[in-house]
Amino acid sequence: MKTLLLLVSTILVGLAPAAEPAITYEGEVAGIFCSACSSHVKAAMMTVKGVQSARILAPQKGGLPRLQVISTRPITLDEAMKALGEQAKIYNIRSLAPVKG
């Protein structure tokens, strides 16, 4: 009986769908001035279907803070801005594109 259970569980594990490959996106966000601002944008991004993580990175020399999002499905700039809701009046995601690599 143990052998049969082990065999069935091994087969079922082998049939489980493979995890979707993660897509990393990066872009610039205007309006972020403090950690609370970062938290608002990150929380909004986490509401987008498929998003696994979101973080705010330090700006590159002379630029805006960077948004990095890891998602299991493609997302668009419009979708990201829509997730901000009313906060889109404060924060503006200027760009969001997949990172090659």
N, C-alpha and C positions, 0 to 999 in steps of 0.2 A: 504494500500500500504506500509506504514511504517513497519507494522508487517511482511509482506512478505519479504521486503528487510532485515530486521533484521534476519528472519529465514534463508534466503539464505546465508547471510554473516556468520552466526553462523555455518552452515553446512560446508561452504568452509573452515573456520578456522579449523574445526575439521578434515578435509581431508588433510590438509597441512602435508607434510612429517616431521617426527620428526628430529630434529637436530642430526647430527652424534656425537657420544660421542668423546670427545677429548682424544688424547693419548699424554702423556708427555714423552719426551725423554731427557736423559742427557748423556753427554760424556765429554771427555777432548779434548782441542784444543791447539796445539803448535803454537807458533809464535805470540801470542797476548801480546803486551807490553804496549799498551796505549789505550785511549778511541777511537782514530781513527781506530785502529786495530779492536776493538770490533764492531764499526759501520760497517766496511766492512764485517765482518763475519755475523753479524745480517742481513744486507741488502741482502746478498747472500742467506741466509736461507729463507728469506721472498719470494724468487722467486720460491721455491719448492711448487708444487701443494699441497694444503691442509694445509699448515703451517699458523697458526693464529698468533703466536708470537714466537719470538726468543730473548734470552738474554744471556749475558755472566755473570757468577757468579764467585766470588772470588775463587781462588784455595784452595783446602783443604791442610792441612799442608804438605809442601814439594811437592805438586803436580802441575799440570798444571791448567790454567783457565778452568772453566766448561762451557759447552754449554748446555742451556736448550731450547728445542723446543717443542711447543704444536701444534699438527696437528690433523686434522679431518680424516686423513687416514694414514696407515702405510708408513713409509719412511725408507730408508736404508742408511747405511754409504756411499755406493757408490753414491747414489743419492745426498746426502749432499755434498760430495766432488766435484761432477760434477757441482753443483750449484756455487761453488767457482770460477770455470773457471780458468782464468790466475792467479788468486790470490791463487790457490792451490800450487803455487810455494813458497808462503810466509807462508800460514796457513795450518796446517795439523790437520784435525779432526781425532784424534787417536781412539776414540770410540764413539758410539752413540747407546744407548739401551733404550727400554721402561722402565719407572720407575714403579715398582709394587706398588699397593696401591690403 
